[in-house]
Amino acid sequence: MKRVPADWEPQQAIWIAWPHNEKTWPGRFQFIPSGFLQLVNTISESTQVNLLASQSPDRSGLDRSLLAGLASSVRLHDVDTNDCWIRDYGPTFVVGDHVAGCYAIDWKYNAWGGKYPPWQQDDAATAAIIQEAGWQRLQADLCLEGGALEFDGTGRLLTTSNCVLTRTRNPGWTRRQVERRLGELTGVHEVVWVDGGGLQGDDTDGHIDQLARFLDPENLVIAVCDDPEDENHIGLEQNVDLLSRWAEDTSPAVNVHRLPIPAARFVQGQRVPESYCNFLRLGPERILVPCFGQPGADQRAIETIQAVAAIENPNVSVTGFDCVELVWGLGALHCASSNQPMLPVQPDHPSL
């Protein structure tokens, strides 16, 4: 039986792409490299980090002296990229009962429906990641981003129509055709389309990793907006209604937990899409939660995720990570990382 492991299962590594595209954070890029360095260091305390960065400083923007103090659990890979949002162009790892049945899916990628050219290096980076990881590569015929796919590890998948069933990504594909193909590629047997509404300021067309995330197969958190005057309020409540109805009918049943977003914040007149659902799970024991400079809302989110995650694992550690500057690039922790799960058994060849 094949499936996509959940992020709370043991992780072999977290992949990070070094940021170098100043257009991603217009006017504030100077704050980003130090934030990424802190993120790499924080992850490496418990999990191996595989860091993509071109050997050419002109292309990567990486000062190698910054890496001098990094832990031995950080490995550098000479791979060119266009941008840092590796969740979306990175592979989806699928495991079977044996190593021979494991592979990594290389989805088609076109920078969220062609919004931000060029993207060819990001699209090509996926094959390099798979090769470096030592997995078999499967080239898919669907154009998908990793942030649009939320797996529960048992064959259920949350996604949104606006990120999948669009002429800019998969023209000509019907919902049924996509569901069938996702089942063939990833082993999912249940696809839930969470189409109530997305976040203002989000340029992904509504990635699910900003809207709803599993913390175990029977508990998920869902972004809500408690301010009825906020533009996000109605759409997010529609997501709650949709998922709550589904959660009662699916098997096993799922408990839906509300996770309020912070108050609206604007950078250079543009609203930033801040959601605590964009947390990074580092296997069974650790969760990093994005924080957005609003102490009350940030702490409430940490406590909510801690309480829900502890239902399955009372020993889980949940900590906040400053994303005030990172989110000006319109993404946060989950967007800037890609999880590589453990293989089910030791492979015949070394993997990272």
C-alpha positions in Angstrom: 0.0 0.0 0.0 1.4 3.4 -0.9 0.8 6.6 0.9 2.3 10.0 1.7 3.6 10.0 5.2 2.4 12.8 7.5 4.8 15.4 8.8 4.5 14.1 12.4 6.1 10.8 11.4 9.9 10.5 11.6 11.7 12.8 9.3 15.0 12.1 7.5 15.6 15.8 6.7 14.2 19.2 6.1 15.1 20.9 2.8 15.6 24.6 2.7 16.5 26.8 -0.3 18.7 29.8 0.5 16.9 33.1 -0.2 18.5 35.4 -2.9 15.6 36.9 -4.9 15.3 40.4 -3.6 12.0 40.9 -5.5 10.4 38.5 -3.1 10.8 41.0 -0.2 10.8 44.4 -1.9 12.4 47.0 0.2 13.1 44.6 3.2 15.4 41.8 1.8 18.2 42.9 4.2 16.3 41.2 7.1 15.8 37.9 5.3 19.3 36.1 5.3 19.7 36.3 9.0 16.2 35.0 9.6 16.8 32.0 7.3 20.1 31.4 9.1 18.3 31.3 12.4 15.7 29.0 10.9 18.3 26.6 9.6 20.0 26.6 13.0 16.8 26.0 14.9 15.7 23.1 12.7 19.2 21.5 12.9 18.9 21.2 16.7 16.8 18.1 16.1 16.6 17.4 12.3 19.1 17.3 9.5 18.9 20.3 7.2 19.7 20.0 3.5 20.4 23.5 2.2 20.1 24.4 -1.5 22.5 27.2 -2.6 24.5 27.7 -5.7 28.2 27.6 -5.3 28.4 30.9 -7.1 27.9 33.7 -4.6 26.6 35.9 -7.5 23.7 33.5 -8.1 23.0 32.3 -4.5 23.8 35.5 -2.6 25.1 33.3 0.1 28.2 34.5 2.1 29.8 31.1 2.9 31.3 32.6 6.1 27.8 32.6 7.5 27.9 28.8 7.4 31.0 28.5 9.5 29.2 28.0 12.8 26.5 25.7 11.5 26.0 22.2 13.0 27.3 19.1 11.3 23.6 18.3 10.7 23.4 21.0 8.0 24.5 19.8 4.5 25.0 22.2 1.6 23.9 21.2 -1.9 25.0 23.1 -5.1 21.6 23.6 -6.7 20.4 26.8 -8.5 17.0 28.2 -7.6 14.8 31.1 -8.6 13.2 31.5 -5.2 13.1 30.1 -1.7 9.6 28.6 -1.5 10.7 25.0 -1.7 7.5 23.6 -0.3 5.8 24.4 -3.6 8.4 23.1 -6.0 9.9 20.4 -3.9 8.9 16.7 -4.2 6.1 14.7 -2.6 7.6 11.6 -1.1 5.5 8.4 -1.3 6.3 5.3 0.7 5.3 1.7 0.2 5.8 -1.4 2.3 9.3 -1.8 1.0 12.0 0.5 -0.4 11.4 -0.7 -3.9 7.9 0.7 -3.7 9.0 4.2 -2.5 9.4 7.1 -4.9 9.3 10.9 -5.0 6.9 12.8 -7.2 8.2 15.6 -9.4 5.1 17.7 -10.1 5.0 20.2 -12.9 5.7 23.7 -11.5 5.0 27.1 -13.0 5.2 29.6 -10.1 1.6 29.6 -9.0 0.0 29.6 -12.4 2.7 31.6 -14.2 2.7 34.6 -11.8 6.4 35.0 -11.2 8.7 34.2 -14.1 11.3 32.8 -14.4 10.7 29.6 -12.5 12.7 27.1 -14.6 15.4 26.6 -12.0 12.9 25.9 -9.3 11.2 23.4 -11.5 14.5 21.7 -12.2 15.6 21.7 -8.6 13.0 19.0 -7.7 14.9 16.4 -9.7 18.1 17.4 -8.0 16.6 17.1 -4.6 15.2 13.6 -5.4 18.6 12.5 -6.8 20.5 13.8 -3.7 18.0 12.2 -1.4 18.5 8.8 -3.1 14.9 8.2 -4.0 13.3 7.0 -7.2 11.8 9.9 -9.3 8.4 9.8 -10.8 7.5 12.7 -13.2 3.9 13.6 -12.8 1.5 15.0 -15.4 -0.2 17.4 -13.0 0.9 20.9 -12.2 0.7 21.1 -8.4 2.4 22.9 -5.5 3.3 21.2 -2.2 1.5 23.9 -0.2 -1.7 23.0 -1.9 -1.7 19.4 -0.6 -2.3 18.4 3.0 -2.1 14.7 3.7 -3.1 13.0 6.9 -0.8 10.0 6.4 -3.7 7.5 6.1 -4.9 8.3 2.6 -7.0 11.5 3.1 -6.1 14.8 1.4 -7.2 18.4 1.8 -6.8 20.8 -1.1 -8.6 23.7 -2.9 -10.0 24.0 -6.3 -8.5 27.4 -7.0 -5.0 25.8 -6.7 -5.6 22.8 -8.8 -8.6 23.1 -11.2 -7.4 26.1 -13.1 -6.5 26.8 -16.7 -3.2 28.2 -15.6 -2.2 25.0 -13.9 -4.2 22.0 -15.2 -6.3 23.1 -18.2 -8.7 20.5 -19.3 -8.6 18.4 -16.2 -11.9 17.7 -14.4 -12.2 17.2 -10.6 -12.9 13.5 -11.0 -9.8 13.1 -13.3 -7.6 14.9 -10.7 -8.9 12.8 -7.9 -8.3 9.6 -9.8 -4.8 10.7 -10.7 -3.9 11.8 -7.2 -5.1 8.4 -6.0 -2.9 6.6 -8.5 0.2 8.7 -7.7 -0.1 9.1 -3.9 -2.5 6.4 -2.7 -5.1 8.8 -1.4 -8.6 7.5 -1.3 -10.4 10.6 -0.1 -10.0 14.2 -1.5 -11.6 17.0 0.4 -12.0 20.3 -1.6 -11.9 23.2 1.0 -13.4 25.9 -1.1 -14.9 28.3 1.4 -12.3 31.0 1.0 -8.7 32.0 1.2 -6.7 34.7 2.9 -6.5 38.3 1.7 -3.0 39.0 0.4 -2.3 35.4 -0.5 -0.9 35.1 -4.0 -1.1 31.2 -4.2 -4.9 31.2 -5.0 -5.6 29.6 -1.6 -3.0 27.1 -0.5 -4.4 24.7 2.1 -1.3 25.1 4.3 -2.6 28.5 5.2 -6.2 27.3 5.9 -6.3 23.8 7.5 -3.7 21.4 8.8 -3.8 17.9 10.4 -2.0 17.4 13.7 -2.9 13.7 13.7 -5.4 11.7 11.7 -8.3 12.6 14.1 -7.5 16.3 14.8 -7.0 19.3 12.5 -6.7 23.0 13.1 -8.4 25.5 10.8 -7.7 29.2 10.3 -10.6 31.4 11.4 -11.1 35.2 11.8 -12.9 36.3 14.9 -13.4 39.8 13.6 -16.7 39.9 11.6 -15.6 43.1 9.9 -12.5 41.5 8.5 -12.6 40.5 4.8 -11.3 37.1 5.8 -14.2 36.3 8.2 -16.9 34.9 5.9 -14.7 32.7 3.7 -12.9 31.2 6.6 -16.2 30.4 8.4 -17.4 28.7 5.3 -14.3 26.5 5.4 -15.2 25.7 9.0 -18.7 24.7 8.0 -17.5 22.6 5.1 -14.8 20.8 7.1 -17.0 20.3 10.1 -19.6 18.5 8.0 -17.0 16.3 6.4 -15.3 15.6 9.7 -18.4 13.9 11.1 -18.9 11.7 8.1 -15.3 10.6 7.4 -13.7 7.6 9.1 -12.2 7.9 11.5 -14.1 11.0 12.5 -12.0 14.2 12.7 -12.2 16.9 15.4 -12.0 20.4 14.0 -10.2 23.0 16.2 -10.4 26.8 15.5 -7.1 28.6 15.1 -7.7 32.4 14.9 -5.5 34.4 12.6 -3.9 37.7 14.0 -5.4 41.1 13.3 -4.8 42.5 9.8 -1.3 43.9 9.2 -0.1 45.8 6.1 3.4 46.3 4.7 3.9 49.0 2.2 0.1 49.2 1.9 -0.4 45.5 1.1 -2.0 43.1 3.5 0.3 40.1 4.4 -1.4 36.7 4.6 -0.7 35.7 8.2 -1.9 32.3 9.4 -0.7 30.1 12.2 -1.6 27.1 10.1 1.7 27.6 8.3 3.6 25.9 11.0 6.5 23.5 10.4 6.3 20.0 11.9 9.6 18.4 12.6 8.5 14.8 13.1 6.6 13.6 16.2 8.4 15.7 18.8 8.7 19.3 17.6 6.5 22.0 16.0 7.6 25.5 15.0 4.8 28.0 14.9 5.1 31.3 12.9 4.8 34.4 15.0 3.8 37.8 13.6 4.6 40.4 16.2 1.2 40.3 17.9 2.0 38.7 21.3 -1.5 37.9 22.4 -2.5 36.2 19.1 0.9 34.5 18.8 0.7 33.0 22.2 -2.9 31.9 21.8 -1.9 30.1 18.6 1.1 28.3 20.3 -1.1 27.2 23.1 -3.9 26.0 20.8 -1.5 24.0 18.6 0.2 22.6 21.8 -3.1 21.4 23.2 -4.2 19.8 20.0 -0.9 18.1 19.2 -0.7 16.8 22.8 -3.8 14.8 22.3 -1.7 12.3 20.2 1.7 13.1 21.7 1.9 14.6 25.2 5.6 15.1 24.8 5.5 17.3 21.8 7.4 20.6 22.0 5.7 23.6 20.4 7.7 26.9 20.1 7.2 30.2 18.2 9.5 31.4 15.5 9.6 35.1 14.4 8.1 35.5 10.9 7.4 39.2 10.9 9.8 39.9 8.0 9.5 36.5 6.3 5.8 36.8 5.7 6.3 40.0 3.6 7.4 37.4 1.0 3.8 36.1 1.3 4.9 32.8 2.9 6.0 31.5 6.3 7.6 28.4 7.8 5.8 25.6 6.0 6.2 27.4 2.6 10.0 27.8 3.2 10.7 24.1 3.9 10.1 20.7 2.5 9.9 17.5 4.6 11.7 14.3 3.6 10.3 11.3 5.5 12.3 8.3 6.6 12.2 5.3 4.3 10.3 2.3 5.8 13.5 0.2 5.8 17.2 0.9 5.3 17.9 1.2 1.6 20.6 -0.6 -0.3 22.1 2.7 -1.3 22.8 5.7 1.0 20.3 8.4 1.3 20.5 11.8 2.9 
